[in-house]
Amino acid sequence: MEYTAPMPDYAMLDDTDAASLAGFDLIIDVRSPGEFAEDHLPGAINLPVLDDDERARVGTIYKQVSTFDARREGAALVTRNIGHHLETALAGLPRKSRLLLYCWRGGMRSRSMSLVLAAVGWKITLLRGGYRTWRREVVAQLEHSEAPLPFILIDGQTGTAKTAILHQLAARGAQVLDLEGLAVHRGSAFGDFSATPQPSQKRFETLIWQELRAMDLSRPVYVEAESNMVGRRQLPSRIWAAMKAAPRIAISAPVAARAAYLVEAYPDLVADTAKLNASLDQLASRHAKTLIAHWRELHAAGEFRQLAAELISAHYDAAYNRARKHREDEPVLTLRSDSLDDGAIDGLADAILAAGIKT
């Protein structure tokens, strides 16, 4: 008996709103791992039909030999890679699963894989326009939209536990946009995480939009006051404009309490002399060599709180004061605390919510 394969059948999706994406059991990004790492749709997994090296090789053949030879080489590679995915990642996938596939612009890579998966019997949908459809939505919402965002800034000098306060607000059910968490950076010369690099700019923007579109924008959204850069990642224009216009709650605490908090909040700098020295190098153009050397000596001697206190007084408070001169508004609320231990941070979060500040 001869087997006749069913004709491949797949639908097209034009929207990347949360409700549309939620209708799929699996979202498959068939682009190369490098493209996927730069950015991808929320919830997508990466099953590349060409890896980074293979994609480069096919591209070289296309430019230097011919379109035909490039397609023949690409087809061989794509076929092998799809077969591998069928035997591994897709091996146990139920027949009734609904799959959304996309590549860069909805071209040959996603269509090649969809033909095979649809022939197997899964219900396949292609994202019209591919990843670029998603990217257009992100850019439209974060760069071009003028719709207001109900931000309330948590402001304060370095070491006033703003990030910890945000986390406690979130734990109490408040809406929080943690820009430093999304950027994987603590927002200062000492703020990077050695073991975890920052996401790409595109990925940072996707993560912001992913958070925002899940929020109820009739309610306040608490955000830590930042500059327009978090490490090496730039805030999208809509976010930055909303932050500049937002009411501010200022947190105030003595230098000693702030220094103690920073030593707890930056354990990697306490433990890693090389990282501390690299961070101090970034301050070398702003302070005397003798002062930088003195700070290195404090770290080597284990005088971490003293080091933090001197950095606060000599560098960070001055930078904070310069930045705030550009704002004409006063904080709508100032909260002072002599301590920044866990109990004090809980109390500050409770006081912020009790104030009931509106945007």
N, C-alpha and C positions, 0 to 999 in steps of 0.2 A: 504494500500500500504506500503510495507516494504522499509525503507530508507537504502541505501547502501552508506557508507562513502567512499570517494575517498581514494585511497592508498596515504600515505604521500610521497611527492616528494620534495627533496631539493638538492641544488647544494653545491659544496665545493669551498671555496676561499683559495688560497695559499699565496697571497700577501697582505701586509698592507700598501702599498703606498697610498698617498693621493688620487690619481685618482680612485683607486679601492674602497676605503672607501666612496668616494663621490657618488658612484653609488647606495647607499642605502638610503631609506627614514628613517630608524630607525636602530640603532645599539644597541643591547640588550646584556648586561652583566648579565648572570644568576647566577654569583657567589654570595657569601654572602656579606652583606654590608661592613664587615671588609676587605675582599679581594678587593672589589671595591674601598674603601677609600684609600687603600695602593697605588693602581694604576689601570688605565684602559685605554682602547683605546680612542683616541680623538673622542669626540662627543657621546660617549656611555651613555646610561641610565642604571640604575640598577634595574632589575626585578628579584630578587633572587628566585630560586626554593627552597632553604633552607636558613634560616637566620643563624646567627652565632651560636646561641644556638642549633638550630636544627642540624646543621652540626656537632657540637661537640658531640651531643647525638648519632647520627647515627654512628659516628666514634668510640665512646665508645662501642656501641653494636657490631660493626664489630670486634673490638679487643678482647672483653671479652665474647661474646656469639657465634655468627656465622655470616658468610657472608649472609646466607639466611635471618636471622632475621633482619640484618641491611638493606638489600634491601627491605624487606617487610615494615619496619618502614619508610625507606626513600621514598618509592613509595607512601605511604599514605600522607606523608607530602608534597611531590612534587606535587601530584595531587591537594591537597587543595590550595597550593600556586599558581599554574598555574591558577586554577579557579578564585582565587581572582584577579589576574592580568587581566584576560579576562573581568571581571566585572568592573574593575577600569581603570587602565592605558591604556589598549588596547580596551576599550569599543567603542570608536569612531573612531578607525583606519580604513581608507578606505580599501576596499577589494584588490585593486591593489597595495597596499604598498609593497615595497621590504624590507625585514628584514634580517639583519645579526645577527646571534646569536653566542655567544662563552661562554665557561667556562674556567677552568684552563688549560686544555690540549685537549679540544675537545672530552670529554668523555661523561659519562652518563647524567650529568646535562643538557648540551646543547642539546643533542640528545632527551632527554625526552621532553623538552619543544618544540623542533622543530617538533616532531611527532604530538603534539596537534595542534600547530599553522598551520602546513601544512595541517592537516586534516580540519581545519576551512576553508582554502582556500587562505591563504596568500602565497606569493612567498618567500620561506625560503632558506637562504644560511648559511652554517656553516663555521666558520673559522677553517681550518685544523690546528690542533695543539693548538687551543685555545689562551688564553692570552700569552702563552709562545712563540708563533710565533711573536707577537708584541714585547715582551721583548727581543727576540734574535736580532730583527732589531735595537732596541735602543742601546743595548750593542755593537753590531757590529759597529754602526755609531759613538758612543761617546767614546768607549773604545779602539776599535781595528783599526778603520780607520786611515790611515795616510794622507788622503787627506787634503791639506791646507785649512785654513779658513781665509777669508780676514778681519781680525780684526784690528781695530784701537782703542787703549786704550785711554780713558779719565782718566787722572791721576791727582793727586793733594793731598795735605794734607787734613786731616779731616776738614770738614766744608766748602769745596770749591764748594759746590753745584753741584757735579758731577752728581748725579741722576737727579736733576732738569734740568741740561744741556742736559742729554740724552733724557728727555721727550720733550724738545724743538727741539732737532734734529729730533725726530720721528714726531713731529708736522709739520716739514718742509719737510717731505717725505723721510728722511734718514732711513736706516735700522739700527735698534737698538736691541741688546740683553740685556734686563734688568735682570741681574742675581739676584739682590737683590729683585726685584719685584716677580720673579718666586720663590725665596726661602722664601719669606715673612719675610725678615730680612734686617736690615740696615747695617749689616756687622761690628758691633762693640759690645763691652760689653753692650752697651745701646741700641742695635739695634733690639731686639725682639719686637713683638706686642702681648701684653697680651691677647687680645680678639681673636687673630687669630694665631693658632699654625703653625709652619712650616710644609710643606708637607713632606711625607716620602721621603727617598732617591730615591726610584724608581720613585715616582711621580715627583720629582724635575727633574730627568733625562728625563722623558717623556715630560715634559713641555719644556725643552730646545730643545729636538729634534723636537718637534712639531713646535716650532718657526723657527728653522734653516731650516727645509725642506720646509718651505713656502717662503724662501728668495731666491733672485737671488745672488748666490755666486760669480758672476763676478763683483759685486759691493761691496764697503766697508760695513762692519758691525761694528758699534760703540759699544764698551763695556766698562763699568766702570772697572778700575783697582781694583782687589781684591786679597786677599790671596787665597790659594787653598781651604779654607773653608768659606762658607757664613753662619754664625751662626753655626748650627750643621750639615750642609749639605756640602758634599764634591763635588768639581767640577770634572766632568768626565775628564779623562786623555787627551782626544783630545782637549777639551776646554782649559785646563790649559796649555798644550803645545803651543797652538796657541796664548794664551795671553802672555806667556813668550817671544815669538818671534815677537810679534806685535809692530809696531811703536807706540810711546806714544806722546800724547798731554798733556802737564802739565798746570794745572790751578793754579794760584798763587793769593792770596789775603791776606791783613793784618789780624792779629789775631782778632782785634775788629770786622771786617766785618764778619769773619767766626763765631765768637761767636754769633753775632746777627742772622745770618742765622740758626745756630743750635737751638737756642731757638724757632724759628719759625718752624723748621723741626721736632722737637721732643716735640710736645705739650703734649704728654702722660707723659713724664718724668717731665715736669713742673707741671703737675696737680696731679701726683701720687707719693707721698712721699715714699710709700712702694716699688714701682717699682724702683725708683731712688736709694734707699738704697740697694736693692738687686743687682743692677748693680754695685754700689760702692763696694759691698762685693767681686765682682770678681776681683777688683783691689787691694784688701787688701794685697796680697802677694808681690806686687811690690812697695808699698808706705808705708810710716810710718803711724802708727795708728793715730798720731796727725794730719797728713795731711788729712786722710780720714774723721776724725771727723770735721776738719775745712770745708771740702766740704759739709758735711751734714748740718753744721750750715749755710753756704751760701744758700743752698736750702731752709732751714726752714725760713730764713730771706727774701726770695724772690729775692735774688741777683743772678738771673739766668744767666745773661750775664757774670757776674764776675766768676761764677762757670764754665761756658763753656770755658771762656778764660783761666782759670787756668788748666782745664783738657787738653785743647789743648797744652798749653806750657809745662806742667809737664809730660804729659803722651803720648798723641797721636802724637805730632810732633817727639818725640824721637823714638817711635815705627816705624813711617813712615820712618825716616832716616835710621834706622837699616835695614829695609826691602829693601830699594832702594840700599843699598850698594852691594847687591847681583846681581844687574843688571849693566852690563858694558856699555850699550848704554845710550846715552843722549836723552832727548826728541827731537823729530823732530820739535816741536813748543812749545813755552811757551807763554801763554796768561795771562797777569796781569790785575787785576781789583781792584779798591779801594772799590767797593761796590758789594754786591751780592743780590741786590733787583731784582725785576722782570725785569726791563729794562736792568740791567747789564747782567742778565742771557740770555736774548734774544740776546744781543750784542755778548756774548761769543759764542752762538750757531751759529750765522751768521758768525762770524770770523772763526770758525772751518770749516764750509762748504766752505767759500770763499778760504780757504787755499788749498783746493783740494788735500789733501794728499792721495797718493796711497799706497797700501799695497805691 
